[in-house]
Amino acid sequence: MDAKPSLTLKRRLKAAPEKVYEAWTHPEQMTRWWGVTPHPNKPIAETDLRVGGRFRVQFWGESGEHHAVGGVYREIVPGRRLVFSWAWQSTPERESQVTVDLKPVDDGTMLTLTHEQFFSEKARDDHGVGWNGALNNLERLFP
């Protein structure tokens, strides 16, 4: 059986791991970088931060299209690591997994995002574009 496609991205952020972790886990902070586009509707985020708890984020694209993604937290190490399932509302059967590792470095945090178990290479590539945009927004929170 062939391995499913995966994606790994790294970013060096100018903030302590605890601050970056908060940006991933507090809804009011998630909406500042996740799905931010030039659309009048702001993103909406909901979290139940516990193993087995769910998260959901809704946002609108530049053309007004609605997107909603959610999943279940599988592993939580405060300030260091999050592992959660990932499924779009439009294709819930295509569940994948995201791991966010936060490592302290001299000037902040090295973030490593690994998104695995994609349905196809196109899905991986599309998510690469989306994650890079989101991580660009996240980076701007910590100038």
BELZI-V548011 format. One record per run of one state. SS is the DSSP state (@ for helix, = for strand, . for the rest). FROM is the first residue (numbers start at 1). TO is the last residue. Records with the same first field share a line. If there is no record, write none. Layout:
SS->FROM-TO, FROM-TO
//
This chain:
.->1-6, 14-16, 26-26, 31-43, 48-53, 61-65, 78-80, 92-95, 106-107, 117-120, 141-143
=->7-13, 44-47, 54-60, 66-77, 81-88, 96-105, 108-116
@->17-25, 27-30, 89-91, 121-140
//
